[in-house]
Amino acid sequence: MKALILVGGFGTRLRPLTLSFPKPLVDFANKPMILHQIEALKAVGVDEVVLAINYQPEVMLNFLKDFEAKLEIKITCSQETEPMGTAGPLALARDKLVDEPSKYGVVVMDETTGKVEKFVEKPKLFVGNKINAGIYLLNPSVLDKIELRPTSIEKETFPKIAAAQGLYAMVLPGFWMDIGQPRDYITGLRLYLDSLRKKSPAKLTTGAHIVGNVLVDETAKIGEGCLIGPDVAIGPGCVVESGVRLSRCTVMRGARIKKHACISSSIIGWHSTVGQWARIENMTILGEDVHVCDEIYTNGGVVLPHKEIKSNILKPEIVM
């Protein structure tokens, strides 16, 4: 069974993190977002994933080839030479797929049968509380109806199928979260860790220095006297020195947090360093390879990659 993942977006709302990597390769709960998707598809029987790629395709493919054998799933691509919308990539990838039989789009449906009455993309007025989560199971005949041009599946394709009474929806259990913005990313991490607590508590880290739900990669090193949590993810190869306080934050692969630093409600990018006694809070986002000097305070700073912060950031601002 095959599945198509649309990965062509530029991830502008998650900058500066997406200046270094395409959005699907940004870490979430200690591994790239796209791996969460591929692993979930593998778990339900998908044995081949087709990626519709537009932005940084070489980076995406080189990265995923390393995981193809590990995950035992075939990964191929359908490369867009121009952005094709949300339906255009389906037409572009047709030859790879037809072998197998508020601020979101809202689905207005019959709660008993699941038949979709209409599909309203980002309505201005309330029409229902069932959103489009972006997971579709399509009959191959649908692909033949999509022209090879930039096309919106939500605005053009689905309304026609619904009008012909051929569109059905299923309400999924659990939670769904758009993590395309930093504040939503942090909220999504909390929901994900809470889900792990309920379904796979053994995956969470425990210990006297842990408060609430925390996920620490086995290769990370944690010093003495730290207090970590709640809602924290610490990625591979990270070093957290003694006396550090972390809450509601992500520390990505290869980062170092020096002694007695305090980080809350923030994202620390790959291979960044936070100095001793520094305080990072209020949705501060450090891009890749950012170095915050000792005793610095940042209040909502958004710092582009490869910068050194030598003075306080007293109010939210972008550091270029």
N, C-alpha and C positions, 0 to 999 in steps of 0.2 A: 504494500500500500504506500502511495506517495502523498506528500503534503507540500504545499507551497508557502513560503514565508516571505512577506514583503519587507525588505530591509533597505529600501532606497532612500530613506529620509536623511536629512543633514543633521538632525539633533540640535538645532539652534537653541532650544530652550534649556539644554543641559550644558551649554558652554560655561566654563572653559574645558570641561572634561572631554567634550567631543571635538576639541581642536587637536587632540592627540590620537584619538581612536574614533572610528564610526560608532554611533550610539549603541548598536547591538553588541559591541565589544566592551562597553563600559561595565565595570564590575557592579554586580548587585548581589548582596549576601555572599560575597567572596568568590563569585565566578561571573563571567560575562553573561549579560542578559540573554543572549541568543542560546547559550547552553541550557538554560532553564527550559526554553521552548523546545529545543531538540530532544532533551531528555524526557520531557512530558509526552512528546509525540512517540518516541521510542517505546515508552511504557504502555501505550495503547495499541501497539502493533505496526506503527509506521516504520518501514525499512528503507525509505529513501526520501530525502528532503531536498526540494528545489528552492534555491534562494533567488529572489528577484532583486538584483543588486544594481545600484546606480552610483552611490558615493563610496569612494575608496575601495573598489572591488578587489584589487590585488591584496590589500591588507586583510580583508575579510577572508578571502580564499586561502591565503597562506596560513592564517591562524587556524581555520577550521580543518584544514587537511591534517593537522597534527592530532585532531580529535576524532577523525573519521574512523580510524582503526580502534581507538580506545572505546568509542561508543558503539562500535559494530553497526554502523548505519551509513548508507551511501549519501554523500553530499555533493550535489551538482548545482550549477548556477545558470540563471537566465539573465544576462547582463543587459541593462537598459543603456542605450546611448543618449537618451534624453528622459527626463522624468515622465512617467506614463500614467500617473494617478494611481488609483487603487484597483481599477479593473483592467487597464491597459497591460500590466504585467501578466495577467492571466492569459490574454491573447498572445502575448509575446512568448510565453512559456507553453503554449498549447501543445507543441510537439513533444514536450517532456512530460505532459500530464495525462493525455487522453488514453494512455494505455490502461488506466484504471478507471473501472466503472466509478436643553441646558447647556453642556459643552460636548456632549456626545450624541451620536445618532440614537434615536429612540425607536423601539419596535412597538407598534400597536398591534396586539395579537389576541386571539381567542384563547383564554386561559385554559379551556378544557381540551381543545384539539391541537393547539399550538399553531394554527393557521394564522399567518401574518395578514392583517388587514391593510396596513400601510407601513411604510418605512420613512421616518422623518429625520433627516440629517440635521443635527444641531438646531432644534426648534427654538423659536423665540418665546412661544407660549407653551404651557404645560399640556402635554398630550399623553403622558404615561411615564412609568418609572422603570421600564425595562430597557436597558441600553444595549447597543450593539458592541459586543466585546471583541469583534474582529476575527472570529473563528467560523469558517464556513465549510460546509460539506456540500459540494456541487456535483450535480450530474454532468458528465463530460459534454452533453449537448449544450449546456449553458455557455461554454467557452466558444462555441461556434457562433454565438450571437453577439460576441464582443468584437468590435472593430479594432484593428491594430492601430491605435492612436491613443493619445492621453485621454483616459476615460475614468469616471468615478463610478465604482460599483455601487456606492450608497445612493448617489443622486440619479444615475442613469439606468443601471442594470436591475437593481432590486425593485424599484417601483414598477417596472414593466412585468417582472415575474409575479409580484404581489397582485397586480391588477388582473393577471391571468389565473389567480388563485393557485399558484404553484410554489409559494414560499412559506416555509414553516420555521418555527423557532423552538428552541429548547432552553428552559431556564436552568442554568448551571448552579450547583451548590457551591458553597465556599465564598471567597471574596474575589473582587476584581479591582485593580487600581491602575490608573494611568500614572506612570512614574517618570514622565517626560520633563518634569520641572523639579528643581531641587527640593522644594518643600514637600511636593507629592512623593518624591523619591524617599525622603525620610519617613513619611507616613506609610508608604508601601513597605519599607523595611520592617516597621513595627508590626504591620499586619502579617507579613511573611513569617517573622520570628514567632508571633503568636500562633500561627498555623502549625509551625514546627512543634511548638510546645504541646499542641493537642494531638498531632498525628505521629510525630517522630521525635519525642523528647530526648532520646539518646543522642541526637545530632547536636544538641545545644551543649554549651560549655558550662560546667559546674565548678564550684569551689568557694572558699571563704571570701575571696575577693570579687565574686560575681554577684550582681544584683539583677534580678529579673532575667529576661531573655537575652542571651548573648551568644554569638557564633564566632569562635576563634579558630582560624586555620591551624592545623597540627604543626605547621612549620614556623608559626609565629612564636616569638619569645616575649614573655611577660615578666617584668621585674617584681621585686618584693614591695609590699605595701600599696599596691594599686587598688583602686576601686573602679570596677568596670560594669556598666549597665545603668539602667535598662536600655534595651533596644540598640545594641552595638554589634557591628560586624568588623572583625579584624582579619585582613587578608593574608595570603601566603607571604612568607619572608619578612613580615613586619617585625619591628623591634619596639616594644613599649617598656621604657625604663622605669625605675622604681618611683613610687609615689604619684603616679599619673592617675588622673580622674577622667573617665570617659563616660558620656551618656548620650543617647539618641544620636549616634553618629556612625559613619563608615570610615574606616582607615584602609585604604586600598593597598594592593600588592607592593611590597618593598619599602613602605614608608617607615620612618623612625620618629617616635614621640619621646622626647627627652625628659629628664627627671622633673617631676612635680608640675608638668604641664596639665592644663585643664581644657577639655574639648567637649562642647555640647551643641547639639542641633546643627551639625556641620558635616562636610564631606572633605576628606583629606585624600588628594589624588596620588597616583602611583609615584613611588620613589621620592615623595616629599619629606621634609623634615620640619618638625615643630620644636622650637628651642626650649630650654629649661625655664620653668615658671611662666611660660607663655599661656595666654588665655584666648581660646578660639571659640566664638559663640555666635548665635543669632543668624544661622544659615550662611556662615562663611563657607566658600567653596574654593579650595586650592586645586589648581590644575596640576598637571604632571610636573614633577621635579621643581616644586616651589620650596623655598627655604625661608622659614620664619625664624628670625633671630631670637635670642634669649629675652625673656621678660616683655615680649611684645603682646599687645592686646588688639584683637581684630573683632569688630562688631559688624558682621554681615558683609565683609569684604569678598569680592569675587576676583580671584587672582589668576591671570593667564599663566600658561606654562613657562617654566624656566626663569622665574623671577625670584628675587631675594627681598624679603620684607624687613626693613631696618627701623621703621617707625610705626607707631600705632595707627590703626584704622578705626576711627572713633564713630563713624556712621557708615551705613552701607554704601559702597562705591565699587567701581570696577578699576582694578589696577592693571594697567597695560604696560 
